[in-house]
């Protein structure tokens, strides 16, 4: 990997002292492990709209069927509109070239989901995304977004990083106007990744790509990337991964002797049953492909969706 991908991130996760109490929420995994491969573009919406450090804390309040960002101690402090306006500014001017976004869990501005929402009387009533995060995600529904707390789940961590790399490759593929050939090639190389996440969406995307030579390519590209990222937002399961591994096996099984076939099929079963991580059958498939090359399979990003050094498939 020669190019460092850019990720938007809540500033406090990098150790910047921008929290309402003047502190931070430094996340060592992000800075030390992901930091080897990604460049971070920090944002703190509460500081950006002028609330200062330290500052009176805010929370989400549901009133008149709407959710507001208001002061905890001073309910007359309402920063809802300012947070939404800053999110629109970031989405328009500062996110091009950014391939994913890591948000601070639980923040009334930056939380991705399940942020506590209170009644005007101060009682918890529901959960929601923070105002800034909700606006950002609505404006860029295709952008891979995750909270730092969920990165501790190996499946969600691998899912997020996989989505970031897929989206980055799409950004690179569309630096020049999209052509039918570019779209077909992109989809072809990502087929098995999509199949591991959502078979129904896999077939829908295939039908959409088939119209590339006759339809409005700008609209098709927009619909394609939004559908693709929605599909990948559904975490792959062991059963769906096993289905993909069986498909891959079918491409070169004629070149294997009976013992090699039994070994690979047994590993796929062991993976499905949770006895070994995904990297084990993948490694053996890659080994067999070096011995019996198949150009179509070798071009599949499924076999190497992100740098091996991240070891993301060692834990799922």
Secondary structure, DSSP 8 states (H G I E B T S, - for coil): --S-EEEEEEGGGGT---STTS-----HIIIIIGGGTEEEEEE-HHHHTT--SS---EEEEEETTEEEEEESS-TT-B-HHHHHHHHHHIIIII-TT---EEE-TT-TTT--S-EEEE-TTS-EEEEE--HHHHHHHHH-TTS-EEETGGGGSHHHHHHHHHHHHHHHHHHHHTSS---HHHHHHHHHHHHHHHHHH-HHHHHHHHHHHTTTTTS-HHHHHHHHHHHHHHHHTS---HHHHHHHHHHHHHHHGGGS-HHHHHHHHHHHHHHHTTSS-HHHHHHHHHHHHHHS--HHHHT-GGGGSS-GGG-GGG--
